[in-house]
Amino acid sequence: MLSTLFCSCKKNELMPYTSMDNLYLKYLDKDGRQDTTTISYSFAYNPGLAKDTLWIPVIVTGPRLAQSRQFVLQVVDSLTTALKDIHYEPLKPTYTLPADSATLRIPLILKNTDETLANRSVSIGIRAVAGGQFQADLPLTLRTKKFIFSSRLERPAWWNFWQSQLGEYGRIKHQLFLIATGTIDLVDLSKPNAYLEIPRTLYHIDNFRVFLKDPANWIARNPAKGYVLVKKSTVDEFEFYAASSPTKRFTLKYFALVNNYFFIDENGKQIII
């Protein structure tokens, strides 16, 4: 009996790992769980950019290997309204995961050359699919990410506290404020210790006021920002824009009644603070 038991207790042989690996897009929420929400981006906070890069974090589920491997990311048509070459640069047919690596960041290059993005948003969905040395067995929520982007601005909450200084809100006024001040917000006076930030806010508002009165001088003092002021040939107007993004232009119009130039907002009104 003992000999029978001894023979029947032979150690099972371990089978080698032969399954093809998978990968997913690693986006975590504040609790460290997979974040499946849509990512929003606006060029409005960097209006001089002709394009910008969002980095997609790719994670491999299997072991690291000593050789490089190919994988595939694709645009999901059902999640995408953005146009290739107009709103984003095409993805590569395949990407290479270096040897001994389990993570990689892939560039998604968005473009800011379509003027209609000032009034609407477009979307692009990216998904890890089967290809190269990787399968696509993981749930779609792990392998897919949707991005929405535009160059549109929305009225910030802090504007209400400073409307007596800044005047009526407008998107073009807001964009010029971002360009002139280099800051995306002013102090929210409802916050604790907000009074400590009031001098900084008044400094930015004053710089914005000076910019509106003399943009040519602002350009001369900030050459690194890359803005130009070009006179139109047929009317007494100038166009202000970033040399790197010439399709995004702001109109500076002359008013003889007051012998001065004013930027014009989206409603055809003078921008004054």
Secondary structure, DSSP 8 states (H G I E B T S, - for coil): -HHHHHHHT-----------B-EEE--B-TTSSB--S-EEEEGGGSTT-SEEEEEEEEEESS---SS-EEEEEEEEGGG--S-BTTTB----S-EEE-TT-SEEEEEEEEE---GGGGT--EEEEEEEESBTTB---S-HHHHEEEEEEES-----GGGGGGHHHH-S--HHHHHHHHHHH--S----TTSTTGGGGHHHHHHHHHHHHHHHH-HHHHHHH-GGG-EEEEE-SSSSEEEEEETT-TTSEEEEEEETTTTEEEEB-TTS-B---
